C-alpha cells in the first residue's frame, strides 16, 4: 500500500521514516519507539509497567460477546462495534499491527434465523387461515452451531464495510483447536497471519463455531492452552504470533478482590500471577460461546490471560461496553492509562496509590483528632529537621541539579525552582514555625452559634477537608510547606513531585514522616513515587477531596481538564501587571518595577506586563525605567500601542496574554487609569496586579485576587502575608482566593445539640417556636474539640 510503512521490512526504515511520517501526518516518535521496542523485546518478556504499553507494536484485541452483541443477545451492538473499529484503524495507521478476535457470529446468526422463522410462520398462518390476522407465534430454540453458520458471513461483511471507511483492509480467519494442535496447520496459520500483517491487513479471527465440537474438560495439554472459547483463542493466538499486548474487552471493569457490586469490592489495577487467591471467580454466561455472568470475572478468562503473560504477551482486561469509555478504551490502554486490570509478571514495589490514599485517610483522621499543641510540635520538629539535616538535603538536591543540567531539558527558570540553598531552608523553617503557631486555633474553631429553640443549639465549626493531592513540578521546597499546612489543618496529604526533584523529595518526605511519627501518624503524608499519570490520579474522585497543582500553566490546565469530579484549587497563569500612573513618583516606580520583575522572574507573582500612562512617555521617569530594565538584562516586548510610538521598537509582542517566567516583559501604553483597569480585566489572569500612583481608585475597581497599591507584586505570597506558607495562589471565586494558607484548607460542619426535639414540635399544632438567636462565639476546651472531631 503506497501510504503505509511495512514495519516488518526494516532495511530502509531510517532513510524513509521522516518523509513517510510527514506525508501521513503521524508522529515520527511513535514509529521510532515501536521499532526500537521490537528489537528490545526480542527476548519475549512482557511489559512490566503500564507506561510501556505505548511501545506495543503487535496488538491482539479480543471482543467478548457482551461487547459485540446487544443486550437481548439477538443482533450486534453497532455503535460499540463502530467505535472499536475506529480505534483499531487509528492504531493500525500509526504503524502498529492489529489483530481482532471477535465473538458475535452466533448472535448475528440468531437474529437472521429468527427473522426467517417468523417470516415463514407468518406466511404459513396467513395461507391456512385465509386472514391477515396472525396467531401467537413462538420461535423454537436455535442450535448455536446453526446460528454461527448463518451469522459468520454477515458479521464479516459488517467488519469489512466499517474498516473500509478508514481505508483499512480486513481478512477473515476461522480456526479450530486442531489448527493449533497440528504442527503443520499451526505453521500454515502463522504464515497466513504473518503475510496479512505484512500487507497491512487486519486479520479478524474467530473459532469456526459451525463445526467446532464442545470443549472437553481438563483437555489442556502440558504447557498448552486448549481453545475452549475466544479468551483461550486470543491468548493462544497472541503467544503464537508473539504479540506485545492482548486487550480483552468484556462487560466487566477488570478483576475485583470481591464480587463487583458488594460494598467492599475494589478493582485490581495491577494483577500479579501470585495473587490469584485475591480474586473472586464467576461462571460463564450463555452469550455466544463465551462471555460473563453477573459481571464477575471467569476463571477461564484469568487462566487465558496468565497463560498469555507467561508466553511473553502483556494483558489488559477491561470494560468494552461502558458508554462513557467505549469510544477510547483501546487507545487509552495503549497510551498507558489506568484502565481495567493490567497483568504484570513484576510484582509492584510498595503500595499502590489507592492503598497510599487509604493509609493517608486513616492516619489523617487520627491527625485531625490530635490536640493542636501536638500538631504544632510535629510541625516545629519538621522545621528543626530542615536545619539539622540541611547537608543531607542539599546533597540530594545537588544530585538532582546535576542530573537536570546533564539532561539539558529544564529551562533556567525551572532550574532556579529546583535549586535549594541554606538560606531557602532557613526561610522554610521560619515559615513552618509560623504555621505551628497559627495551627493552635484552626481545627474545631467555632464560627457561629445559634439558639434555634429552647435547649436546641446549633454550631458551625471548622474541620479538615479530607485528603489533599498536591502535584508539583521541579520545586522541592513545596513538599515541606504543603506538608506543614496539611498537618496544621488536620488533612491527609498525597504529594506527587516532579521526577526532576526525586532525590530531594525522597529525603524531605523521610524527614516529614520522622516528624509525624512523634505522635504515631507517620502515614498521614504520602509521597507518590509510582508511575501514575496525573490524569489517572485525577480519576480517584472517591478517595481524593481536593487537588492543588503547583507548577506550569500547562500542568494546571491539564489537571483542571482531567479532574472532572474533584475540585481543583489553583491558577493556570500568573499574568501580573504593574501600572505606572501619571501621578506616580520616580523613586517608588523604579524600586517597584525592578523588584516585581527581577527579584525572582520564575515566580507566578512576577510582573509580566508593564502598563504606563501615555503622559509619562518621553519623560525622565520613562527613560529611567527603560535604563533599569536594560541594566537588569530584561528583554522587552512592545505592545501594539507602545510600538506605534517608536521608530525602532523592540520585538512586538505576539500576545498580550503571555506569562514569560523569565527576564522578559511586555510594555504597553494606556490613556487612563480606567483603560489600564480594562486592559487588565481583558488580558490578565486575576492573579496579582499593582498600581503605582497616589490615587486609590484602582483598588476598588480592579477585580483580581491580589490588588496592590504602591508595592511590589512579589508580596503575593503566603509567607509574606504572615500565613506561614501557602499551598498555592487561587484565582477562583469560591472557597479560597489569593495565597491559600491554613484557612483555605479547612471547611465547616454543623453541630446541632438538642433534647429529644423533633420537627413535628414546630409544626402549626406543635408546642415549640423557633427562636434563631445569635449567641456569642466561645471556643471549646481541648477535650470538647476532640469530641467534636470524633463526631
C-alpha positions in Angstrom: 0.0 0.0 0.0 1.6 3.3 -1.1 0.6 5.3 2.0 1.6 2.7 4.7 5.0 1.7 6.1 5.8 -2.0 6.1 7.3 -2.2 9.5 8.4 -5.8 9.2 10.9 -4.8 6.5 13.4 -2.5 8.3 16.2 -2.2 5.7 15.3 1.3 4.5 13.3 2.5 7.5 15.7 5.1 8.8 16.0 6.6 5.3 12.3 7.0 4.6 10.8 7.3 8.1 10.8 11.1 8.3 9.2 11.7 4.9 6.6 9.0 5.4 5.6 10.3 8.8 5.3 13.8 7.3 3.1 12.6 4.4 0.9 10.5 6.7 0.7 13.1 9.5 2.0 10.6 12.1 4.3 11.5 15.0 7.6 10.1 14.0 8.5 9.4 17.6 5.7 6.9 17.9 7.0 4.8 14.9 10.6 5.1 16.1 9.6 4.0 19.6 7.8 1.0 18.1 10.8 0.0 16.1 13.2 0.2 19.0 10.9 -1.7 21.3 10.5 -4.5 18.7 14.3 -5.1 19.0 14.4 -4.5 22.7 11.7 -7.1 23.4 13.1 -9.8 21.2 13.7 -11.9 24.3 9.9 -12.4 24.7 9.4 -10.7 28.0 6.1 -8.9 28.7 5.9 -5.2 29.7 6.5 -4.6 33.4 4.6 -1.3 33.7 1.5 0.3 32.1 3.5 3.2 30.7 5.5 0.8 28.5 2.3 -0.2 26.6 2.7 2.8 24.4 5.6 0.9 22.9 3.4 -2.1 21.8 3.7 -2.8 18.1 1.7 -6.0 17.6 -1.7 -6.0 19.4 -4.5 -8.5 19.7 -7.9 -7.1 20.6 -10.4 -9.7 21.9 -14.0 -8.6 21.7 -16.3 -10.6 24.1 -19.8 -11.5 23.3 -21.2 -8.8 25.6 -19.2 -6.2 23.7 -20.3 -7.2 20.2 -23.9 -8.2 20.8 -27.0 -6.3 22.0 -28.5 -6.9 25.5 -31.2 -9.2 24.0 -28.4 -11.4 22.5 -30.0 -11.1 19.1 -28.1 -8.8 16.7 -25.0 -6.7 17.1 -24.3 -3.5 19.1 -23.4 -1.5 16.0 -22.4 1.7 17.9 -19.9 -0.1 20.1 -18.6 -2.1 17.1 -18.1 1.1 15.1 -16.2 2.7 18.0 -13.9 -0.4 18.3 -13.2 -0.4 14.5 -12.3 3.3 14.6 -9.8 2.8 17.4 -8.2 -0.2 15.8 -7.9 1.6 12.4 -6.3 4.6 14.1 -3.7 2.4 15.9 -3.1 0.5 12.6 -2.5 3.8 10.9 0.1 4.6 13.5 2.2 1.7 12.2 1.1 -0.9 14.7 0.0 -4.4 13.6 -3.6 -5.1 14.8 -5.5 -8.4 15.1 -9.1 -8.9 16.2 -10.5 -12.0 17.9 -14.2 -11.5 17.8 -17.4 -13.0 19.0 -20.8 -12.2 17.5 -21.4 -14.8 14.8 -23.9 -16.7 17.0 -25.9 -13.6 17.9 -25.9 -12.3 14.4 -27.0 -15.6 13.0 -29.7 -15.9 15.7 -31.1 -12.6 14.6 -31.2 -13.7 10.9 -32.7 -17.2 11.7 -35.4 -15.8 14.0 -36.3 -13.3 11.3 -36.5 -16.1 8.7 -38.5 -18.4 11.0 -41.0 -15.7 11.9 -41.4 -14.7 8.3 -42.0 -18.3 7.3 -44.5 -18.9 10.1 -46.5 -15.7 9.2 -46.8 -16.8 5.6 -48.0 -20.3 6.6 -50.5 -19.0 9.0 -51.8 -16.5 6.5 -52.3 -19.2 4.0 -54.0 -21.6 6.4 -56.4 -19.0 8.0 -57.0 -17.0 4.9 -56.8 -13.9 7.0 -54.1 -11.3 7.7 -54.6 -11.7 11.5 -51.8 -13.8 12.9 -51.9 -16.1 15.8 -49.3 -16.1 18.5 -46.0 -17.3 17.1 -43.3 -19.0 19.1 -39.7 -19.3 17.9 -38.0 -22.7 18.6 -34.7 -22.9 20.5 -32.0 -22.3 17.9 -28.9 -24.5 17.9 -25.7 -22.5 18.4 -23.8 -24.0 15.5 -26.5 -23.3 13.0 -26.6 -19.7 14.3 -22.9 -19.4 13.9 -23.1 -20.8 10.3 -25.8 -18.3 9.4 -24.0 -15.3 11.1 -20.4 -15.7 10.0 -20.7 -14.2 6.6 -22.9 -11.2 7.8 -20.5 -10.4 10.6 -17.5 -10.4 8.3 -19.3 -8.2 5.8 -20.1 -5.7 8.5 -16.5 -5.6 9.7 -15.3 -5.1 6.1 -17.7 -2.3 5.4 -16.7 -0.5 8.6 -13.0 -0.8 8.1 -13.3 0.4 4.5 -14.4 3.8 5.9 -10.8 4.1 7.2 -9.1 2.7 4.1 -8.2 -0.4 6.0 -8.4 -3.9 4.6 -9.5 -6.9 6.6 -9.4 -10.7 6.2 -11.4 -13.4 7.9 -9.6 -16.3 9.5 -11.7 -19.2 11.0 -9.8 -21.6 13.3 -10.5 -24.7 15.4 -8.5 -26.4 18.2 -6.9 -28.7 15.6 -5.3 -25.8 13.8 -3.1 -25.3 16.9 -2.5 -28.9 17.9 -1.4 -30.0 14.4 2.1 -28.6 13.8 1.6 -28.2 10.0 -1.7 -26.5 10.4 -0.3 -24.2 13.1 2.6 -23.2 10.9 0.2 -22.6 8.0 -1.9 -20.4 10.2 1.1 -18.5 11.5 2.4 -18.0 7.9 -1.0 -16.7 6.8 -1.3 -14.2 9.6 2.3 -13.0 9.2 1.6 -12.4 5.5 -1.6 -10.5 6.2 0.1 -8.3 8.7 3.0 -7.7 6.3 0.4 -6.4 3.8 -1.1 -4.1 6.5 -4.3 -6.1 6.6 -6.2 -6.5 9.9 -7.0 -10.2 10.4 -10.4 -10.9 12.0 -10.3 -14.2 13.7 -12.9 -16.4 15.3 -13.5 -20.0 16.2 -15.4 -21.9 13.5 -18.4 -22.4 15.8 -20.3 -24.1 13.0 -18.2 -27.2 13.2 -16.2 -27.0 16.5 -17.0 -29.8 19.0 -17.8 -28.9 22.6 -14.6 -28.4 24.7 -13.6 -31.4 26.8 -13.0 -30.8 30.5 -9.3 -30.7 31.5 -8.3 -31.0 27.9 -5.3 -28.7 28.1 -2.1 -30.3 27.0 1.0 -29.8 29.1 2.2 -26.2 28.7 -0.5 -25.5 26.0 -3.9 -23.9 26.5 -6.9 -25.6 24.8 -9.2 -23.5 22.6 -12.4 -23.6 24.6 -13.6 -20.0 23.9 -12.5 -16.7 22.5 -10.5 -15.9 25.6 -8.3 -19.0 25.2 -8.2 -18.4 21.4 -7.0 -14.9 21.9 -4.3 -16.0 24.4 -3.1 -18.8 22.2 -3.0 -16.6 19.1 -1.2 -13.8 20.9 1.5 -16.1 22.1 1.7 -17.9 18.7 2.1 -14.6 16.9 4.5 -13.1 19.5 2.1 -10.2 20.2 3.2 -7.4 22.5 -0.2 -6.8 24.0 -3.6 -8.6 24.4 -6.6 -6.4 25.2 -9.5 -8.5 26.4 -12.8 -6.5 26.3 -15.9 -7.7 28.1 -18.6 -6.2 30.2 -16.6 -6.0 33.4 -14.2 -3.3 34.5 -11.5 -5.8 35.2 -10.6 -8.1 38.2 -12.0 -7.4 41.6 -10.9 -8.6 45.0 -14.5 -9.4 45.8 -17.8 -9.7 43.8 -18.5 -6.4 41.9 -21.4 -4.5 43.5 -20.5 -5.5 47.0 -19.7 -2.7 49.4 -16.0 -3.5 49.7 -15.3 -4.5 46.1 -12.2 -2.9 44.8 -10.9 -3.0 41.2 -7.4 -4.6 41.0 -5.2 -2.2 39.0 -2.2 -4.5 38.6 -2.6 -8.3 38.9 0.5 -10.4 39.7 0.3 -14.1 39.0 1.0 -14.9 42.6 -2.1 -13.1 43.7 -4.8 -15.5 42.3 -6.2 -16.1 45.7 -7.2 -12.4 46.0 -10.0 -12.5 43.3 -13.5 -14.0 43.1 -14.4 -16.0 40.0 -17.8 -16.2 38.3 -19.3 -18.6 35.8 -19.6 -18.5 32.0 -22.7 -16.9 30.5 -24.9 -18.1 27.7 -24.0 -15.2 25.4 -22.3 -16.8 22.3 -19.8 -19.4 23.4 -18.1 -17.1 26.0 -18.8 -14.0 28.0 -19.7 -13.2 31.5 -22.4 -13.6 34.0 -23.3 -11.0 36.7 -20.3 -9.1 35.6 -17.9 -11.3 37.6 -14.6 -12.5 36.0 -14.5 -16.1 34.9 -11.7 -18.5 35.9 -11.1 -19.4 32.2 -10.5 -15.8 31.4 -7.9 -15.3 34.1 -6.3 -18.6 33.1 -6.1 -17.5 29.5 -4.6 -14.1 30.5 -2.0 -15.7 32.7 -1.1 -18.2 30.0 -0.5 -15.3 27.5 1.5 -13.4 30.1 3.7 -16.5 30.7 4.2 -16.6 26.9 5.6 -13.0 26.8 2.4 -11.1 26.0 1.2 -8.3 28.2 -2.6 -8.5 29.0 -5.2 -5.9 30.0 -8.8 -7.0 30.8 -11.2 -4.0 30.6 -14.8 -3.0 30.0 -15.7 -2.5 26.4 -19.4 -1.8 26.9 -19.4 1.3 29.1 -20.9 4.1 27.0 -18.6 6.8 28.5 -15.4 5.0 27.8 -16.1 2.6 24.9 -15.0 5.3 22.4 -11.5 5.4 23.7 -10.9 2.4 25.9 -8.5 0.6 23.4 -6.4 3.8 22.7 -6.4 4.6 26.4 -4.9 1.2 27.3 -2.3 1.6 24.6 -1.4 5.1 25.9 -0.7 3.5 29.3 -3.7 5.0 31.1 -5.2 3.2 34.1 -8.0 1.3 32.5 -9.1 -2.2 33.6 -6.6 -4.7 35.1 -3.1 -4.9 33.9 -1.4 -8.3 34.2 2.3 -8.0 35.1 5.0 -10.5 36.0 6.7 -7.8 38.0 5.2 -7.5 41.4 4.5 -3.8 42.3 7.1 -2.4 44.7 5.4 -0.9 47.6 1.7 0.1 48.0 -0.4 1.2 45.1 -1.6 4.8 45.0 -5.0 3.6 46.1 -3.5 1.9 49.1 -1.5 5.0 49.9 -4.6 7.1 49.8 -6.4 4.7 52.1 -3.5 4.8 54.6 -3.3 8.6 54.4 -7.0 9.0 55.0 -7.0 6.6 58.0 -3.9 8.3 59.5 -5.3 11.7 58.7 -8.3 11.1 60.8 -6.0 10.4 63.8 -4.0 13.5 62.9 -7.2 15.7 63.0 -8.1 14.3 66.4 -4.8 15.3 68.0 -4.6 18.3 70.3 -3.5 21.5 68.5 -0.3 21.5 70.6 0.6 18.1 69.3 0.2 19.1 65.7 2.3 22.2 66.4 5.0 20.0 67.9 5.1 17.9 64.8 5.5 21.0 62.6 8.2 22.5 64.8 10.1 19.3 64.8 10.0 19.2 61.0 11.3 22.8 60.9 14.2 21.7 63.2 15.0 18.8 60.9 15.2 21.1 57.9 18.0 22.9 59.6 19.7 20.0 61.3 19.7 17.8 58.2 20.5 20.5 55.7 23.7 18.9 54.5 21.8 15.7 53.6 19.0 17.7 51.9 21.5 19.8 49.9 23.5 16.8 48.8 20.3 15.2 47.4 19.4 18.5 45.8 22.9 18.7 44.2 22.3 15.2 42.7 19.0 16.4 41.2 20.6 19.6 39.9 23.5 17.7 38.2 21.1 15.2 36.6 18.9 18.1 35.3 21.9 20.0 34.0 23.3 17.0 32.2 19.9 16.2 30.7 19.6 19.8 29.4 15.8 19.6 29.3 15.0 22.2 32.0 14.8 25.9 31.4 16.8 28.3 33.5 13.6 29.3 35.3 12.8 25.6 36.3 16.4 25.1 37.3 16.1 28.0 39.7 12.9 26.5 41.2 14.7 23.1 41.6 17.6 24.6 43.4 17.8 24.7 47.2 20.2 26.7 49.4 20.9 27.1 53.2 19.0 30.4 53.0 16.0 28.8 51.4 15.9 26.0 54.1 16.2 28.6 56.9 13.4 30.6 55.4 11.3 27.4 55.1 11.9 26.6 58.8 10.8 30.1 59.8 7.6 29.7 57.8 6.9 26.3 59.3 7.2 27.7 62.8 4.6 30.4 61.8 2.3 27.7 60.7 2.7 25.9 64.0 1.6 29.0 65.9 -1.4 29.5 63.6 -2.5 25.9 64.0 -3.4 26.4 67.6 -7.0 27.5 66.8 -7.5 26.1 63.3 -9.4 22.7 63.5 -12.6 22.8 65.7 -12.9 26.6 65.9 -16.4 27.7 66.4 -17.5 30.2 63.7 -21.2 30.7 64.6 -23.6 29.8 67.4 -27.3 29.9 67.1 -30.1 29.1 69.7 -32.6 27.6 67.3 -35.1 27.0 70.2 -35.1 26.3 73.9 -32.4 23.6 74.6 -31.7 23.4 70.8 -28.3 25.0 69.9 -26.5 25.0 66.6 -22.8 25.5 65.9 -20.7 25.8 62.8 -17.2 24.7 63.3 -14.0 24.3 61.2 -12.9 20.8 60.1 -10.3 19.4 57.7 -11.2 19.0 54.0 -10.0 15.3 54.0 -7.4 14.0 51.6 -5.4 16.6 49.6 -3.5 15.7 46.4 -0.7 18.3 45.7 1.0 17.9 42.3 4.1 20.0 41.9 6.9 20.1 39.3 10.6 21.0 39.9 10.1 22.7 43.3 11.1 20.5 46.2 10.6 23.4 48.7 6.9 22.8 48.1 6.9 19.5 49.9 7.7 20.7 53.5 5.4 23.7 53.0 2.3 21.8 52.0 3.1 19.0 54.5 3.1 21.5 57.3 -0.1 23.2 56.2 -1.8 19.8 55.8 -0.6 18.8 59.3 -1.8 22.1 60.8 -5.2 21.7 59.2 -5.6 18.0 60.1 -5.7 16.9 56.4 -4.1 13.8 54.9 -1.8 14.5 52.0 -0.7 12.8 48.8 2.3 14.6 47.3 3.2 13.9 43.7 6.5 15.6 42.9 8.3 16.0 39.6 10.9 13.4 38.6 13.5 16.2 38.4 13.5 16.5 42.2 13.1 12.8 43.0 16.1 12.6 45.3 15.4 15.8 47.2 11.7 14.9 47.6 12.6 11.5 49.0 14.8 13.0 51.7 12.3 15.7 52.6 9.5 13.1 52.8 11.5 10.9 55.1 12.1 13.9 57.4 8.3 14.7 57.3 7.4 11.1 58.3 10.0 11.2 61.0 8.3 14.3 62.5 4.8 12.7 62.1 6.0 9.6 63.8 6.3 11.5 67.1 2.5 11.1 67.6 2.0 7.9 65.5 0.6 9.5 62.4 3.5 8.7 60.0 1.3 7.6 57.1 -0.7 10.9 57.0 1.6 12.3 54.4 2.4 10.0 51.4 4.8 10.6 48.6 3.5 9.1 45.3 6.5 7.6 43.6 4.7 5.2 41.3 4.4 5.7 37.5 0.9 7.1 37.9 -0.1 9.6 35.3 -1.6 12.8 36.5 -4.7 12.0 34.6 -5.1 8.7 36.4 -4.7 10.4 39.8 -7.4 12.8 38.9 -9.8 9.9 38.5 -9.7 8.9 42.1 -12.8 11.1 42.9 -13.9 8.7 45.7 -10.6 8.9 47.5 -9.3 12.5 47.0 -11.2 15.6 48.1 -9.1 18.4 46.7 -6.4 18.8 44.1 -3.8 21.5 44.4 -1.4 21.9 41.4 1.9 23.7 41.8 3.7 24.2 38.5 3.5 25.5 35.0 0.3 26.8 33.5 0.2 23.8 31.2 0.3 21.4 34.2 -2.6 23.3 35.9 -4.7 23.4 32.8 -4.2 19.6 32.2 -5.2 18.9 35.8 -8.3 21.2 35.5 -9.4 19.3 32.4 -8.7 15.9 33.9 -10.2 16.4 37.3 -13.8 16.4 36.3 -15.2 15.3 39.7 -12.6 16.7 42.1 -12.3 20.4 42.9 -9.0 22.0 41.8 -7.6 24.9 43.8 -5.1 27.0 41.9 -4.4 29.2 39.0 -3.4 28.3 35.4 -1.5 31.5 34.7 0.3 34.3 36.6 0.0 37.2 34.2 0.7 40.0 36.7 0.6 43.7 35.7 2.2 46.8 37.2 0.5 50.0 36.1 2.5 53.3 36.4 0.1 56.1 36.6 0.7 59.7 35.6 0.6 60.6 39.3 3.4 58.1 40.2 6.7 59.3 41.8 10.1 58.3 40.4 11.6 56.7 43.5 8.6 54.3 44.0 8.3 53.4 40.3 11.9 52.2 39.8 12.0 50.2 43.1 8.6 48.5 42.5 9.2 47.7 38.8 12.7 46.3 39.4 11.5 44.1 42.4 8.3 42.9 40.6 10.2 41.7 37.5 13.8 41.0 38.6 13.6 39.6 42.2 12.5 36.2 41.0 11.3 36.2 37.4 10.2 32.5 37.5 7.7 33.1 40.3 4.0 33.3 39.4 3.7 36.7 41.1 6.4 38.3 39.0 5.4 41.2 36.7 4.8 40.1 33.1 3.3 43.3 31.7 4.2 46.9 32.5 1.4 49.4 31.7 2.5 53.0 31.5 0.3 56.1 31.3 0.7 57.9 28.0 1.7 61.2 29.7 5.0 59.7 31.1 6.3 58.6 27.7 9.4 60.6 26.6 9.9 61.8 30.2 12.9 61.3 32.5 10.8 58.7 34.5 10.2 56.5 31.5 13.9 56.7 30.4 15.0 55.6 33.9 12.5 52.7 33.7 14.0 51.5 30.4 17.6 52.0 31.5 16.9 50.0 34.7 15.3 47.1 32.7 18.2 47.1 30.3 20.7 47.1 33.2 18.9 44.1 34.6 19.1 42.4 31.2 15.3 42.2 30.8 14.2 41.6 27.3 11.4 44.0 26.3 8.5 43.2 24.1 6.4 46.1 22.8 2.7 46.1 22.9 0.8 47.3 19.8 0.2 50.9 21.1 3.7 51.2 22.5 5.2 50.0 19.2 3.3 52.7 17.3 5.1 55.4 19.3 8.5 54.2 18.3 10.6 54.4 15.1 12.8 51.5 16.0 10.8 49.4 18.5 11.7 46.1 20.4 10.1 43.0 19.1 6.4 43.4 19.0 4.6 41.1 21.5 2.9 38.1 20.0 0.2 38.1 22.6 -0.7 40.4 25.4 -1.7 37.4 27.5 1.8 35.9 27.9 3.5 34.6 31.1 7.2 34.7 30.4 8.6 33.3 33.6 12.0 34.8 32.8 13.8 38.1 32.4 11.3 39.2 29.8 8.2 41.5 29.9 5.8 43.4 27.8 5.4 47.2 27.9 2.1 48.7 26.7 0.7 52.3 26.8 -2.8 53.3 28.1 -4.5 56.7 28.2 -6.0 56.5 31.6 -6.4 54.5 34.8 -9.8 53.2 33.6 -8.1 52.0 30.4 -5.5 50.2 32.5 -8.2 48.5 34.5 -10.0 47.4 31.3 -6.7 46.1 29.9 -6.0 44.0 33.0 -9.6 42.6 33.1 -9.2 41.6 29.4 -5.7 40.2 29.3 -4.8 39.4 33.0 -5.3 36.2 34.9 -6.9 37.7 38.1 -3.7 36.8 40.0 -1.9 39.9 41.2 -1.9 43.5 39.8 -0.2 46.6 41.0 -0.7 50.4 40.6 2.0 53.0 41.4 0.1 56.2 42.0 -1.2 58.5 44.7 -4.8 57.7 43.7 -6.6 54.7 45.4 -9.5 54.4 42.9 -7.7 51.4 41.3 -8.1 49.3 44.4 -11.9 49.4 44.4 -12.4 48.9 40.7 -9.9 46.1 39.8 -11.2 42.5 40.3 -8.1 40.4 41.0 -7.2 38.0 43.8 -4.5 40.4 45.0 -4.6 44.2 44.2 -1.6 46.2 45.5 -1.1 50.0 45.8 2.5 51.3 45.7 4.1 48.0 46.4 5.7 45.1 44.6 3.7 42.2 43.1 6.2 39.8 44.8 4.3 40.3 48.1 1.6 38.0 46.8 2.9 35.1 48.9 1.6 33.2 51.9 4.8 33.7 53.9 4.9 37.4 53.3 1.2 37.7 54.2 2.0 36.1 57.5 0.2 32.8 56.6 3.5 30.9 57.3 3.4 29.3 53.9 0.9 28.6 51.1 -0.2 25.7 49.1 -0.7 28.0 46.1 -2.4 31.1 44.9 -6.0 30.7 43.8 -7.8 32.8 41.3 -11.1 31.0 41.8 -14.1 32.9 43.1 -15.4 30.4 45.6 -13.8 29.0 48.7 -10.2 30.3 49.0 -8.8 33.2 46.9 -5.3 34.6 46.7 -2.5 33.0 48.7 -4.0 29.9 50.2 -2.7 29.1 53.7 -4.1 27.3 56.6 -7.6 28.8 56.4 -8.0 27.7 52.8 -7.5 24.0 53.7 -10.5 24.0 56.1 -14.2 23.5 55.6 -17.0 23.5 58.1 -19.6 21.2 59.5 -22.8 21.9 61.5 -23.3 20.5 65.0 -26.8 20.6 66.5 -27.4 19.7 70.1 -31.0 19.0 71.3 -33.0 17.3 73.9 -35.4 15.0 72.1 -36.6 17.7 69.7 -38.5 16.7 66.5 -39.6 18.7 63.5 -43.2 18.0 64.4 -42.7 20.0 67.6 -42.5 23.2 65.5 -45.5 22.5 63.2 -48.7 24.6 63.2 -50.1 22.5 66.1 -46.7 21.9 67.8 -45.7 23.2 71.2 -42.4 24.9 70.3 -41.4 28.0 68.5 -38.2 28.8 66.6 -36.0 31.5 68.3 -33.0 31.7 66.0 -31.0 33.8 68.4 -27.3 34.6 67.7 -25.1 33.5 70.6 -21.7 34.7 71.5 -18.9 32.6 70.0 -16.8 30.8 72.6 -14.1 28.4 71.7 -14.4 24.9 73.2 -11.8 23.4 75.5 -9.3 20.9 74.1 -11.4 17.9 75.3 -14.5 19.3 73.7 -12.7 19.9 70.4 -11.5 16.3 70.4 -15.1 15.1 71.0 -16.4 17.3 68.1 -13.8 15.9 65.7 -14.8 12.3 66.7 -18.3 13.3 65.8 
